[in-house]
Amino acid sequence: MADFVLKYPEDAHEYLVTYLSTFLLLMAALEARSPEELVSVGRALNKVAEDLEAFTLTFRLTVEGPESERQGVVGVIRGPDDLKRVLS
C-alpha cells in the first residue's frame, strides 16, 4: 500500500475518500427513516461501490507488479467506466 501511495498520491487520496464514503453511507442506511431515504442511500452506495471496486483492482494490479505485466496487463484502471470497458 505504501508503494501505491508514493507512486499515485492523488489516486490514494481519492481511494481513501471513496473508502470512507462507503462507511458513511452504510451508517446513513442504518439511520434511514423512510423507504425513500433508504433507496437514495442505496443508489449513492452503488456508485461508491463501483468506484471502490475499480480502485481495489487498480491497487491489486499495482501490488502484483512485473508478474502481472507478463500476464498481459498493460494499464491502470482509473474508474468504473475503464473497468466496464476492460471487462466487456
C-alpha positions as CSV (number, residue, x, y, z in Angstrom):
1,M,0.0,0.0,0.0
2,A,2.9,2.4,0.8
3,D,4.2,2.0,-2.8
4,F,0.8,2.8,-4.2
5,V,0.6,6.0,-2.0
6,L,4.1,7.0,-3.1
7,K,3.6,6.4,-6.8
8,Y,0.0,7.6,-7.1
9,P,-0.7,10.1,-4.2
10,E,-3.8,11.6,-5.9
11,D,-5.3,8.2,-6.5
12,A,-4.5,7.1,-3.0
13,H,-6.3,10.2,-1.6
14,E,-9.3,9.5,-3.8
15,Y,-9.3,5.8,-2.7
16,L,-9.3,6.8,0.9
17,V,-12.2,9.3,0.4
18,T,-14.1,6.6,-1.5
19,Y,-13.4,4.0,1.2
20,L,-14.6,6.3,4.0
21,S,-17.7,7.3,1.9
22,T,-18.7,3.7,1.9
23,F,-18.8,3.5,5.6
24,L,-20.6,6.9,6.0
25,L,-23.2,5.7,3.5
26,L,-23.6,2.4,5.4
27,M,-24.2,4.4,8.6
28,A,-26.7,6.6,6.8
29,A,-28.5,3.5,5.6
30,L,-28.9,2.4,9.3
31,E,-30.4,5.8,10.1
32,A,-32.8,6.0,7.2
33,R,-36.3,6.8,8.4
34,S,-38.2,6.0,5.3
35,P,-38.0,3.7,2.3
36,E,-37.3,6.7,0.0
37,E,-34.3,7.7,2.1
38,L,-33.1,4.1,2.0
39,V,-33.4,4.0,-1.8
40,S,-31.5,7.3,-2.1
41,V,-28.7,6.0,0.1
42,G,-28.7,2.7,-1.8
43,R,-28.2,4.5,-5.1
44,A,-25.3,6.5,-3.7
45,L,-23.8,3.4,-2.2
46,N,-23.9,1.6,-5.5
47,K,-22.0,4.4,-7.2
48,V,-19.4,4.4,-4.4
49,A,-19.1,0.6,-4.5
50,E,-18.3,0.7,-8.3
51,D,-15.6,3.3,-7.6
52,L,-14.2,1.3,-4.7
53,E,-14.1,-1.8,-6.8
54,A,-12.2,0.0,-9.6
55,F,-9.7,1.3,-7.1
56,T,-9.3,-2.1,-5.5
57,L,-8.5,-3.7,-8.8
58,T,-6.0,-0.9,-9.6
59,F,-4.3,-1.3,-6.2
60,R,-4.2,-5.1,-6.8
61,L,-2.5,-4.6,-10.2
62,T,0.0,-2.2,-8.7
63,V,0.9,-4.7,-5.9
64,E,1.3,-7.6,-8.3
65,G,3.9,-5.7,-10.3
66,P,6.0,-7.3,-13.0
67,E,4.4,-10.7,-12.9
68,S,1.1,-9.2,-13.9
69,E,2.8,-7.4,-16.8
70,R,3.8,-10.8,-18.2
71,Q,0.2,-11.9,-18.0
72,G,-0.9,-9.1,-20.4
73,V,-1.8,-6.2,-18.0
74,V,-1.0,-3.1,-19.9
75,G,-2.7,-0.2,-18.0
76,V,-4.2,1.0,-14.8
77,I,-8.0,1.2,-14.3
78,R,-8.8,4.7,-13.2
79,G,-12.6,4.4,-12.7
80,P,-15.7,2.4,-13.2
81,D,-16.0,3.3,-16.8
82,D,-12.5,1.9,-17.5
83,L,-13.3,-1.2,-15.6
84,K,-16.5,-1.8,-17.6
85,R,-14.7,-1.2,-20.8
86,V,-11.9,-3.7,-19.9
87,L,-14.4,-6.4,-18.7
88,S,-16.6,-6.2,-21.7
